[in-house]
Amino acid sequence: MNGRLAGKSIVVTGGESGIGRAIVLRCLGDGASATIAGINHEDIDQTLADAKAAGAGDRVQAVVTDVTKADQVQNAIDSTISKFGRLDAAIANAGAFNAATPFGEWDMEDWERVVAVNLTGVFYVLHAAAKVLVTQGEGGNLLATGSSTGIRPMPGRIPYVASKGGVHQMLRGLAVELAPYKIKVNTIVPGMAETKPVTSQQGYVEAGLKTVPMNEIVQPDELAAFVAFSLSDEVPHMTGTLLKVDAGRTSA
């Protein structure tokens, strides 16, 4: 198989829909083998079928994975190695969103749900994958999906803002720690992205675009293209970076 990611094996959490689905399909198209790790069975089946229909064949598999469960994350990593023989990259993309709620009105359950997925879940993925990459001794990639709201907050989203800001800092620290092993660690930072959690909230896109200089929503395929580039051997020294594809939102 030819392509910039030929021979590489990746696992993508939240890989069944939205940005994760786009990453899976783009990386497969660029020659990688991929594990779709997610929790929505219907979306998993659809993405798996679409990948196979596009010619992925045996280079793709699906593993039901709740990222808030460390054992399930480990199983996704182990299944990737068992199926494809190695691990080259892990993309911690699974995320949770919270409806706009004034600070004094949200409860601890909402906080704990968002942080469990967006921060602790990312830690589980990176922790499990990093150990494998270090042991393999051939470098590799770790990447997580951050958010422009982790840099430029929006009102009423404290659990989301805090968790995504934590992701940004976690990956910066990990980039320094893993640099001696030639493991690249980066964060993709979408602006207003056209995903179901974003577009399903009445008025959210309209309000959010007022903070975006280009006044345009970012498509998952564009984010996936940037991710595939970052995972390639074309940029061996790009690490510790916030890869912003946000139509200028964090610069305004």
C-alpha positions as CSV (number, residue, x, y, z in Angstrom):
1,M,0.0,0.0,0.0
2,N,1.4,3.4,-1.0
3,G,0.8,6.6,0.9
4,R,2.5,8.9,3.4
5,L,1.3,6.6,6.3
6,A,1.9,3.3,4.6
7,G,2.9,0.6,7.1
8,K,1.8,2.6,10.1
9,S,-0.7,1.3,12.6
10,I,-3.0,3.7,14.5
11,V,-5.8,3.7,17.1
12,V,-8.4,6.5,17.2
13,T,-10.7,6.9,20.1
14,G,-14.1,8.5,19.2
15,G,-13.2,7.1,15.8
16,E,-16.8,6.3,14.9
17,S,-18.1,9.8,14.2
18,G,-17.2,13.4,13.6
19,I,-13.6,14.4,13.7
20,G,-12.5,10.9,14.7
21,R,-14.3,9.2,11.8
22,A,-12.7,11.7,9.4
23,I,-9.3,10.9,10.9
24,V,-9.8,7.2,10.5
25,L,-10.9,7.4,6.9
26,R,-8.1,9.9,5.9
27,C,-5.4,7.9,7.5
28,L,-6.6,4.7,5.9
29,G,-6.6,6.5,2.6
30,D,-3.0,7.5,3.2
31,G,-2.0,3.8,3.7
32,A,-2.3,3.3,7.5
33,S,-4.0,0.5,9.3
34,A,-6.5,1.7,11.9
35,T,-8.5,0.6,14.9
36,I,-11.8,2.5,15.3
37,A,-12.3,2.7,19.1
38,G,-15.7,4.1,20.1
39,I,-18.9,3.5,22.1
40,N,-21.7,4.0,19.6
41,H,-22.4,0.7,18.0
42,E,-24.4,2.0,15.1
43,D,-21.8,4.6,14.2
44,I,-19.0,2.1,14.6
45,D,-20.6,-0.3,12.2
46,Q,-21.3,2.4,9.6
47,T,-17.7,3.8,9.7
48,L,-16.3,0.3,9.5
49,A,-18.5,-0.5,6.5
50,D,-17.6,2.7,4.8
51,A,-13.8,2.1,5.4
52,K,-14.0,-1.4,3.9
53,A,-16.1,-0.1,1.0
54,A,-13.3,2.5,0.3
55,G,-10.8,-0.4,0.0
56,A,-9.3,-0.6,3.5
57,G,-10.0,-4.4,3.7
58,D,-8.1,-6.0,6.6
59,R,-6.4,-2.7,7.4
60,V,-9.3,-1.7,9.7
61,Q,-11.0,-3.1,12.7
62,A,-13.4,-1.8,15.4
63,V,-13.1,-2.2,19.2
64,V,-15.8,-1.0,21.5
65,T,-14.0,1.3,23.9
66,D,-15.2,3.5,26.7
67,V,-12.3,5.8,27.4
68,T,-13.3,6.4,31.0
69,K,-12.4,2.7,31.6
70,A,-8.6,2.1,31.7
71,D,-9.0,-1.6,31.0
72,Q,-11.0,-0.9,27.8
73,V,-8.5,1.6,26.6
74,Q,-5.7,-1.0,27.2
75,N,-7.8,-3.5,25.3
76,A,-8.0,-1.2,22.3
77,I,-4.2,-0.7,22.3
78,D,-3.6,-4.5,22.7
79,S,-6.1,-5.3,19.9
80,T,-4.3,-2.9,17.6
81,I,-1.0,-4.6,18.2
82,S,-2.5,-8.1,17.9
83,K,-4.2,-7.2,14.6
84,F,-1.5,-5.1,12.9
85,G,1.7,-6.3,14.6
86,R,2.7,-2.9,16.1
87,L,1.5,0.5,17.2
88,D,2.7,3.7,15.6
89,A,0.2,6.3,16.7
90,A,-2.6,6.9,19.2
91,I,-5.1,9.7,18.6
92,A,-7.1,10.5,21.8
93,N,-10.1,12.1,20.2
94,A,-13.1,10.9,22.2
95,G,-14.8,13.9,23.8
96,A,-17.8,15.1,25.8
97,F,-19.5,18.4,25.6
98,N,-21.7,20.3,28.1
99,A,-24.7,22.5,27.4
100,A,-24.3,26.1,28.2
101,T,-24.9,26.4,31.9
102,P,-24.2,29.4,34.2
103,F,-21.4,28.6,36.6
104,G,-23.6,28.4,39.7
105,E,-26.2,26.1,38.1
106,W,-24.2,23.1,36.9
107,D,-23.7,20.1,39.2
108,M,-20.8,17.8,40.0
109,E,-22.2,15.0,37.8
110,D,-21.8,17.2,34.7
111,W,-18.3,18.2,35.8
112,E,-17.2,14.7,36.5
113,R,-18.7,13.3,33.2
114,V,-16.9,15.9,31.0
115,V,-13.6,15.7,32.8
116,A,-13.7,11.8,32.9
117,V,-13.9,11.7,29.1
118,N,-12.0,14.8,28.0
119,L,-9.1,14.7,30.5
120,T,-8.8,11.4,32.3
121,G,-9.8,9.5,29.2
122,V,-7.1,11.2,27.2
123,F,-4.6,10.4,30.0
124,Y,-5.6,6.7,29.8
125,V,-5.0,6.6,26.0
126,L,-1.6,8.4,26.1
127,H,-0.4,6.4,29.2
128,A,-1.2,3.0,27.6
129,A,0.2,4.0,24.1
130,A,3.3,5.8,25.4
131,K,4.5,2.6,27.2
132,V,4.2,0.6,24.0
133,L,6.0,3.2,21.9
134,V,8.8,3.5,24.3
135,T,9.2,-0.3,24.5
136,Q,9.2,-0.6,20.7
137,G,12.0,2.0,20.5
138,E,11.1,3.3,17.1
139,G,9.5,6.6,17.9
140,G,5.9,7.2,17.1
141,N,3.1,9.7,17.5
142,L,0.6,10.7,20.3
143,L,-2.1,13.2,19.5
144,A,-5.2,14.5,21.2
145,T,-8.0,16.7,20.2
146,G,-8.0,19.9,22.1
147,S,-10.3,22.9,21.5
148,S,-10.0,26.6,20.8
149,T,-12.2,27.1,23.9
150,G,-9.3,25.8,25.9
151,I,-7.5,28.9,24.8
152,R,-10.3,31.4,24.3
153,P,-13.2,30.3,26.6
154,M,-16.9,30.7,25.9
155,P,-19.3,31.4,28.8
156,G,-21.2,28.6,30.4
157,R,-18.7,25.8,29.4
158,I,-16.5,25.6,32.5
159,P,-16.2,21.8,32.6
160,Y,-15.3,21.7,28.8
161,V,-13.0,24.7,29.0
162,A,-11.1,23.3,32.0
163,S,-10.8,19.8,30.6
164,K,-9.5,21.0,27.2
165,G,-7.1,23.4,28.7
166,G,-5.8,20.5,30.8
167,V,-5.3,18.4,27.6
168,H,-3.2,21.2,26.0
169,Q,-0.9,21.3,29.0
170,M,-0.8,17.6,29.5
171,L,0.5,17.1,25.9
172,R,3.0,19.9,26.2
173,G,4.5,18.2,29.2
174,L,4.4,14.8,27.7
175,A,6.1,16.1,24.5
176,V,9.1,17.2,26.6
177,E,9.2,13.9,28.5
178,L,9.0,11.7,25.4
179,A,11.2,13.7,23.1
180,P,14.3,11.6,23.9
181,Y,12.4,8.6,22.6
182,K,11.7,10.4,19.3
183,I,7.9,10.3,20.1
184,K,6.0,13.3,18.7
185,V,3.2,14.6,20.9
186,N,0.8,17.2,19.5
187,T,-2.6,18.6,20.0
188,I,-5.1,19.4,17.2
189,V,-7.0,22.5,18.1
190,P,-10.3,22.9,16.1
191,G,-12.3,26.1,16.1
192,M,-16.0,25.8,15.4
193,A,-16.1,22.3,13.8
194,E,-19.0,20.8,12.0
195,T,-19.8,17.9,14.4
196,K,-23.0,16.7,15.9
197,P,-22.3,18.0,19.5
198,V,-21.7,21.5,18.0
199,T,-24.4,21.7,15.3
200,S,-27.1,20.1,17.5
201,Q,-27.2,22.9,20.0
202,Q,-29.6,25.6,19.0
203,G,-27.9,28.9,18.4
204,Y,-24.4,27.7,19.3
205,V,-22.9,27.9,15.8
206,E,-24.4,31.3,15.2
207,A,-23.1,32.7,18.5
208,G,-19.7,31.0,18.1
209,L,-19.0,32.2,14.6
210,K,-19.2,35.8,15.9
211,T,-15.8,35.0,17.6
212,V,-14.3,33.6,14.3
213,P,-12.6,36.1,12.1
214,M,-13.1,34.0,8.9
215,N,-16.8,33.5,9.9
216,E,-16.6,29.9,8.8
217,I,-17.1,26.5,10.4
218,V,-14.2,24.0,10.1
219,Q,-14.9,20.7,8.4
220,P,-13.7,17.4,10.0
221,D,-12.0,16.4,6.7
222,E,-9.7,19.5,6.9
223,L,-8.8,18.6,10.5
224,A,-8.1,15.0,9.4
225,A,-5.8,16.1,6.6
226,F,-3.7,18.1,9.2
227,V,-3.7,15.1,11.5
228,A,-2.5,12.8,8.8
229,F,0.3,15.2,7.9
230,S,1.4,15.5,11.5
231,L,1.6,11.7,11.8
232,S,3.8,11.4,8.8
233,D,7.6,11.2,8.6
234,E,7.6,14.5,6.7
235,V,7.7,16.5,9.9
236,P,9.9,14.5,12.3
237,H,10.5,17.4,14.6
238,M,7.0,18.8,15.1
239,T,6.2,18.1,18.7
240,G,4.7,19.9,21.7
241,T,2.6,22.0,19.3
242,L,-1.0,23.2,19.3
243,L,-2.0,22.5,15.7
244,K,-4.6,25.2,15.3
245,V,-7.2,24.8,12.5
246,D,-9.6,27.4,13.9
247,A,-10.3,30.0,11.2
248,G,-8.5,32.5,13.3
249,R,-10.6,32.1,16.5
250,T,-7.7,31.9,18.9
251,S,-5.9,34.9,17.3
252,A,-8.8,37.3,17.5
